[in-house]
Amino acid sequence: MNPVEQYIFDQNSESRELLLLLREIILKSDNSVIEKISYKIPFFSRNKPFCYLNPKPKGIDIGFWAGPYFEKCASLLETKNRKMIKTYYIPYNSEIRIGELKRIMTEALEIDERFSAKK
């Protein structure tokens, strides 16, 4: 079991179920996505870290590092008075808008690709 799987396994059943689904969506968004624990939560990267999963008492925040660069999906994300991070919040026991989440992931990976090409 890798550290991210162990982290998810150690969560309560409500968090665990949602974290497993979100992890699967993120990992399937691109074959080169890697996962690791950083700052005590799961982070996902390809060229650079692009998102993380942060369990909250009533749901999961998916944080995106390149928040200000989102254009197509910007209205779906919250800034919460932060300059760089934008989040997509999914409450426990709510309908998960998988299509919406996949669009956000696609744009996050496009941004990741754009910034890695600038090197």
PyMOL CGO cylinders between C-alpha atoms (Angstrom):
from pymol import cmd
from pymol.cgo import CYLINDER

trace = [
    CYLINDER, 0.00, 0.00, 0.00, 1.49, 3.36, -0.98, 0.3, 1, 1, 1, 1, 1, 1,
    CYLINDER, 1.49, 3.36, -0.98, 1.36, 6.38, 1.39, 0.3, 1, 1, 1, 1, 1, 1,
    CYLINDER, 1.36, 6.38, 1.39, -1.68, 7.95, -0.35, 0.3, 1, 1, 1, 1, 1, 1,
    CYLINDER, -1.68, 7.95, -0.35, -3.60, 4.68, -0.17, 0.3, 1, 1, 1, 1, 1, 1,
    CYLINDER, -3.60, 4.68, -0.17, -2.66, 4.37, 3.52, 0.3, 1, 1, 1, 1, 1, 1,
    CYLINDER, -2.66, 4.37, 3.52, -3.79, 7.95, 4.17, 0.3, 1, 1, 1, 1, 1, 1,
    CYLINDER, -3.79, 7.95, 4.17, -7.17, 7.24, 2.54, 0.3, 1, 1, 1, 1, 1, 1,
    CYLINDER, -7.17, 7.24, 2.54, -7.53, 3.92, 4.37, 0.3, 1, 1, 1, 1, 1, 1,
    CYLINDER, -7.53, 3.92, 4.37, -6.95, 5.72, 7.70, 0.3, 1, 1, 1, 1, 1, 1,
    CYLINDER, -6.95, 5.72, 7.70, -9.85, 8.16, 7.14, 0.3, 1, 1, 1, 1, 1, 1,
    CYLINDER, -9.85, 8.16, 7.14, -13.40, 7.62, 8.40, 0.3, 1, 1, 1, 1, 1, 1,
    CYLINDER, -13.40, 7.62, 8.40, -15.72, 5.71, 6.06, 0.3, 1, 1, 1, 1, 1, 1,
    CYLINDER, -15.72, 5.71, 6.06, -17.48, 8.85, 4.79, 0.3, 1, 1, 1, 1, 1, 1,
    CYLINDER, -17.48, 8.85, 4.79, -14.20, 10.52, 3.82, 0.3, 1, 1, 1, 1, 1, 1,
    CYLINDER, -14.20, 10.52, 3.82, -12.65, 7.28, 2.56, 0.3, 1, 1, 1, 1, 1, 1,
    CYLINDER, -12.65, 7.28, 2.56, -15.38, 6.60, 0.00, 0.3, 1, 1, 1, 1, 1, 1,
    CYLINDER, -15.38, 6.60, 0.00, -15.22, 10.09, -1.50, 0.3, 1, 1, 1, 1, 1, 1,
    CYLINDER, -15.22, 10.09, -1.50, -11.41, 10.25, -1.40, 0.3, 1, 1, 1, 1, 1, 1,
    CYLINDER, -11.41, 10.25, -1.40, -11.16, 6.94, -3.27, 0.3, 1, 1, 1, 1, 1, 1,
    CYLINDER, -11.16, 6.94, -3.27, -13.48, 8.17, -6.01, 0.3, 1, 1, 1, 1, 1, 1,
    CYLINDER, -13.48, 8.17, -6.01, -11.69, 11.52, -6.36, 0.3, 1, 1, 1, 1, 1, 1,
    CYLINDER, -11.69, 11.52, -6.36, -8.28, 9.84, -6.39, 0.3, 1, 1, 1, 1, 1, 1,
    CYLINDER, -8.28, 9.84, -6.39, -9.44, 7.52, -9.18, 0.3, 1, 1, 1, 1, 1, 1,
    CYLINDER, -9.44, 7.52, -9.18, -10.74, 10.45, -11.27, 0.3, 1, 1, 1, 1, 1, 1,
    CYLINDER, -10.74, 10.45, -11.27, -7.50, 12.39, -10.80, 0.3, 1, 1, 1, 1, 1, 1,
    CYLINDER, -7.50, 12.39, -10.80, -5.22, 9.45, -11.61, 0.3, 1, 1, 1, 1, 1, 1,
    CYLINDER, -5.22, 9.45, -11.61, -7.26, 8.54, -14.70, 0.3, 1, 1, 1, 1, 1, 1,
    CYLINDER, -7.26, 8.54, -14.70, -7.12, 12.12, -16.00, 0.3, 1, 1, 1, 1, 1, 1,
    CYLINDER, -7.12, 12.12, -16.00, -3.59, 11.49, -17.35, 0.3, 1, 1, 1, 1, 1, 1,
    CYLINDER, -3.59, 11.49, -17.35, -1.28, 8.46, -17.30, 0.3, 1, 1, 1, 1, 1, 1,
    CYLINDER, -1.28, 8.46, -17.30, 1.66, 10.50, -16.05, 0.3, 1, 1, 1, 1, 1, 1,
    CYLINDER, 1.66, 10.50, -16.05, -0.04, 11.84, -12.89, 0.3, 1, 1, 1, 1, 1, 1,
    CYLINDER, -0.04, 11.84, -12.89, 1.80, 10.82, -9.75, 0.3, 1, 1, 1, 1, 1, 1,
    CYLINDER, 1.80, 10.82, -9.75, 0.62, 10.98, -6.17, 0.3, 1, 1, 1, 1, 1, 1,
    CYLINDER, 0.62, 10.98, -6.17, 2.36, 11.57, -2.86, 0.3, 1, 1, 1, 1, 1, 1,
    CYLINDER, 2.36, 11.57, -2.86, 1.68, 12.84, 0.63, 0.3, 1, 1, 1, 1, 1, 1,
    CYLINDER, 1.68, 12.84, 0.63, 2.79, 16.41, 1.19, 0.3, 1, 1, 1, 1, 1, 1,
    CYLINDER, 2.79, 16.41, 1.19, 1.76, 18.73, 4.02, 0.3, 1, 1, 1, 1, 1, 1,
    CYLINDER, 1.76, 18.73, 4.02, 0.01, 15.64, 5.48, 0.3, 1, 1, 1, 1, 1, 1,
    CYLINDER, 0.01, 15.64, 5.48, -2.53, 15.35, 2.60, 0.3, 1, 1, 1, 1, 1, 1,
    CYLINDER, -2.53, 15.35, 2.60, -2.58, 13.71, -0.86, 0.3, 1, 1, 1, 1, 1, 1,
    CYLINDER, -2.58, 13.71, -0.86, -0.99, 15.79, -3.64, 0.3, 1, 1, 1, 1, 1, 1,
    CYLINDER, -0.99, 15.79, -3.64, -1.04, 15.04, -7.35, 0.3, 1, 1, 1, 1, 1, 1,
    CYLINDER, -1.04, 15.04, -7.35, 1.48, 16.23, -9.92, 0.3, 1, 1, 1, 1, 1, 1,
    CYLINDER, 1.48, 16.23, -9.92, 2.54, 15.71, -13.48, 0.3, 1, 1, 1, 1, 1, 1,
    CYLINDER, 2.54, 15.71, -13.48, 5.11, 18.35, -14.41, 0.3, 1, 1, 1, 1, 1, 1,
    CYLINDER, 5.11, 18.35, -14.41, 4.45, 20.25, -11.17, 0.3, 1, 1, 1, 1, 1, 1,
    CYLINDER, 4.45, 20.25, -11.17, 2.00, 19.75, -8.31, 0.3, 1, 1, 1, 1, 1, 1,
    CYLINDER, 2.00, 19.75, -8.31, -1.39, 20.76, -9.67, 0.3, 1, 1, 1, 1, 1, 1,
    CYLINDER, -1.39, 20.76, -9.67, -3.96, 19.63, -7.10, 0.3, 1, 1, 1, 1, 1, 1,
    CYLINDER, -3.96, 19.63, -7.10, -4.51, 18.16, -3.65, 0.3, 1, 1, 1, 1, 1, 1,
    CYLINDER, -4.51, 18.16, -3.65, -7.30, 16.53, -1.65, 0.3, 1, 1, 1, 1, 1, 1,
    CYLINDER, -7.30, 16.53, -1.65, -8.08, 18.12, 1.70, 0.3, 1, 1, 1, 1, 1, 1,
    CYLINDER, -8.08, 18.12, 1.70, -10.75, 16.46, 3.87, 0.3, 1, 1, 1, 1, 1, 1,
    CYLINDER, -10.75, 16.46, 3.87, -12.92, 18.89, 5.81, 0.3, 1, 1, 1, 1, 1, 1,
    CYLINDER, -12.92, 18.89, 5.81, -15.52, 18.12, 8.49, 0.3, 1, 1, 1, 1, 1, 1,
    CYLINDER, -15.52, 18.12, 8.49, -18.42, 18.19, 5.98, 0.3, 1, 1, 1, 1, 1, 1,
    CYLINDER, -18.42, 18.19, 5.98, -16.73, 17.37, 2.66, 0.3, 1, 1, 1, 1, 1, 1,
    CYLINDER, -16.73, 17.37, 2.66, -13.57, 17.33, 0.56, 0.3, 1, 1, 1, 1, 1, 1,
    CYLINDER, -13.57, 17.33, 0.56, -11.79, 20.36, -0.87, 0.3, 1, 1, 1, 1, 1, 1,
    CYLINDER, -11.79, 20.36, -0.87, -9.90, 19.74, -4.10, 0.3, 1, 1, 1, 1, 1, 1,
    CYLINDER, -9.90, 19.74, -4.10, -7.31, 22.51, -4.25, 0.3, 1, 1, 1, 1, 1, 1,
    CYLINDER, -7.31, 22.51, -4.25, -5.70, 23.69, -7.48, 0.3, 1, 1, 1, 1, 1, 1,
    CYLINDER, -5.70, 23.69, -7.48, -2.31, 25.44, -7.38, 0.3, 1, 1, 1, 1, 1, 1,
    CYLINDER, -2.31, 25.44, -7.38, -2.69, 27.51, -10.54, 0.3, 1, 1, 1, 1, 1, 1,
    CYLINDER, -2.69, 27.51, -10.54, -6.03, 28.97, -9.52, 0.3, 1, 1, 1, 1, 1, 1,
    CYLINDER, -6.03, 28.97, -9.52, -5.76, 32.40, -11.19, 0.3, 1, 1, 1, 1, 1, 1,
    CYLINDER, -5.76, 32.40, -11.19, -4.99, 30.79, -14.56, 0.3, 1, 1, 1, 1, 1, 1,
    CYLINDER, -4.99, 30.79, -14.56, -8.29, 28.94, -14.83, 0.3, 1, 1, 1, 1, 1, 1,
    CYLINDER, -8.29, 28.94, -14.83, -10.52, 30.46, -17.50, 0.3, 1, 1, 1, 1, 1, 1,
    CYLINDER, -10.52, 30.46, -17.50, -13.07, 27.90, -18.71, 0.3, 1, 1, 1, 1, 1, 1,
    CYLINDER, -13.07, 27.90, -18.71, -13.85, 26.50, -15.26, 0.3, 1, 1, 1, 1, 1, 1,
    CYLINDER, -13.85, 26.50, -15.26, -13.12, 29.58, -13.13, 0.3, 1, 1, 1, 1, 1, 1,
    CYLINDER, -13.12, 29.58, -13.13, -16.77, 30.01, -12.14, 0.3, 1, 1, 1, 1, 1, 1,
    CYLINDER, -16.77, 30.01, -12.14, -16.81, 26.50, -10.64, 0.3, 1, 1, 1, 1, 1, 1,
    CYLINDER, -16.81, 26.50, -10.64, -13.94, 27.24, -8.25, 0.3, 1, 1, 1, 1, 1, 1,
    CYLINDER, -13.94, 27.24, -8.25, -13.73, 29.26, -5.03, 0.3, 1, 1, 1, 1, 1, 1,
    CYLINDER, -13.73, 29.26, -5.03, -10.84, 31.57, -4.12, 0.3, 1, 1, 1, 1, 1, 1,
    CYLINDER, -10.84, 31.57, -4.12, -11.50, 31.99, -0.37, 0.3, 1, 1, 1, 1, 1, 1,
    CYLINDER, -11.50, 31.99, -0.37, -9.33, 35.15, -0.27, 0.3, 1, 1, 1, 1, 1, 1,
    CYLINDER, -9.33, 35.15, -0.27, -6.25, 33.36, -1.61, 0.3, 1, 1, 1, 1, 1, 1,
    CYLINDER, -6.25, 33.36, -1.61, -4.04, 34.54, -4.44, 0.3, 1, 1, 1, 1, 1, 1,
    CYLINDER, -4.04, 34.54, -4.44, -2.95, 31.26, -6.03, 0.3, 1, 1, 1, 1, 1, 1,
    CYLINDER, -2.95, 31.26, -6.03, -5.14, 28.42, -4.78, 0.3, 1, 1, 1, 1, 1, 1,
    CYLINDER, -5.14, 28.42, -4.78, -8.70, 27.83, -5.94, 0.3, 1, 1, 1, 1, 1, 1,
    CYLINDER, -8.70, 27.83, -5.94, -10.81, 25.00, -4.62, 0.3, 1, 1, 1, 1, 1, 1,
    CYLINDER, -10.81, 25.00, -4.62, -13.69, 22.80, -5.69, 0.3, 1, 1, 1, 1, 1, 1,
    CYLINDER, -13.69, 22.80, -5.69, -15.71, 21.65, -2.67, 0.3, 1, 1, 1, 1, 1, 1,
    CYLINDER, -15.71, 21.65, -2.67, -17.68, 18.40, -2.60, 0.3, 1, 1, 1, 1, 1, 1,
    CYLINDER, -17.68, 18.40, -2.60, -19.91, 17.87, 0.46, 0.3, 1, 1, 1, 1, 1, 1,
    CYLINDER, -19.91, 17.87, 0.46, -20.29, 14.34, 1.81, 0.3, 1, 1, 1, 1, 1, 1,
    CYLINDER, -20.29, 14.34, 1.81, -23.47, 12.57, 0.72, 0.3, 1, 1, 1, 1, 1, 1,
    CYLINDER, -23.47, 12.57, 0.72, -24.05, 14.92, -2.21, 0.3, 1, 1, 1, 1, 1, 1,
    CYLINDER, -24.05, 14.92, -2.21, -24.28, 14.24, -5.91, 0.3, 1, 1, 1, 1, 1, 1,
    CYLINDER, -24.28, 14.24, -5.91, -20.83, 14.27, -7.45, 0.3, 1, 1, 1, 1, 1, 1,
    CYLINDER, -20.83, 14.27, -7.45, -20.78, 16.10, -10.75, 0.3, 1, 1, 1, 1, 1, 1,
    CYLINDER, -20.78, 16.10, -10.75, -18.22, 13.88, -12.43, 0.3, 1, 1, 1, 1, 1, 1,
    CYLINDER, -18.22, 13.88, -12.43, -18.43, 15.64, -15.80, 0.3, 1, 1, 1, 1, 1, 1,
    CYLINDER, -18.43, 15.64, -15.80, -17.82, 19.00, -14.14, 0.3, 1, 1, 1, 1, 1, 1,
    CYLINDER, -17.82, 19.00, -14.14, -14.90, 17.59, -12.16, 0.3, 1, 1, 1, 1, 1, 1,
    CYLINDER, -14.90, 17.59, -12.16, -13.36, 16.04, -15.29, 0.3, 1, 1, 1, 1, 1, 1,
    CYLINDER, -13.36, 16.04, -15.29, -13.58, 19.43, -17.09, 0.3, 1, 1, 1, 1, 1, 1,
    CYLINDER, -13.58, 19.43, -17.09, -11.77, 21.08, -14.17, 0.3, 1, 1, 1, 1, 1, 1,
    CYLINDER, -11.77, 21.08, -14.17, -9.09, 18.35, -14.20, 0.3, 1, 1, 1, 1, 1, 1,
    CYLINDER, -9.09, 18.35, -14.20, -8.62, 18.77, -17.96, 0.3, 1, 1, 1, 1, 1, 1,
    CYLINDER, -8.62, 18.77, -17.96, -8.08, 22.50, -17.57, 0.3, 1, 1, 1, 1, 1, 1,
    CYLINDER, -8.08, 22.50, -17.57, -5.74, 21.98, -14.58, 0.3, 1, 1, 1, 1, 1, 1,
    CYLINDER, -5.74, 21.98, -14.58, -3.59, 19.66, -16.69, 0.3, 1, 1, 1, 1, 1, 1,
    CYLINDER, -3.59, 19.66, -16.69, -3.64, 22.11, -19.62, 0.3, 1, 1, 1, 1, 1, 1,
    CYLINDER, -3.64, 22.11, -19.62, -2.35, 24.82, -17.27, 0.3, 1, 1, 1, 1, 1, 1,
    CYLINDER, -2.35, 24.82, -17.27, 0.29, 22.44, -15.93, 0.3, 1, 1, 1, 1, 1, 1,
    CYLINDER, 0.29, 22.44, -15.93, 1.42, 21.71, -19.49, 0.3, 1, 1, 1, 1, 1, 1,
    CYLINDER, 1.42, 21.71, -19.49, 1.48, 25.39, -20.43, 0.3, 1, 1, 1, 1, 1, 1,
    CYLINDER, 1.48, 25.39, -20.43, 3.73, 26.30, -17.49, 0.3, 1, 1, 1, 1, 1, 1,
    CYLINDER, 3.73, 26.30, -17.49, 6.08, 23.36, -17.96, 0.3, 1, 1, 1, 1, 1, 1,
    CYLINDER, 6.08, 23.36, -17.96, 6.57, 24.34, -21.62, 0.3, 1, 1, 1, 1, 1, 1,
    CYLINDER, 6.57, 24.34, -21.62, 7.79, 27.81, -20.57, 0.3, 1, 1, 1, 1, 1, 1,
    CYLINDER, 7.79, 27.81, -20.57, 10.99, 26.38, -19.06, 0.3, 1, 1, 1, 1, 1, 1,
]
cmd.load_cgo(trace, "trace")
